[in-house]
Amino acid sequence: SWPLAADAGSARPPASRINLDGFGLSPRETEVAALLLEGLSYQDIAVRLFISPGTVKTHVLKVYQKAGVRSKIALLHAIQARNRPENASTKR
């Protein structure tokens, strides 16, 4: 699990600690999802990746669809559930 805000100063996990394997995401969708889960806005993601905010939105919607969720919080919960040790054999 990720550190609590009181412990680490931020509840957001660093992109390097977010495991998005097993959702069938493209490399770009994985990149967008990781930045979204770091707390970046669509505009900030767009600037960082040199794409339009509309393209970011499209990628986010595809990520949600592939993960079977409808929100960033639900995506985070799906990632955490998939990465639990008891689910290790069903990750892919």
Order of alpha helices (4+ residues) and beta strands (2+ residues): alpha-alpha-alpha-alpha-alpha
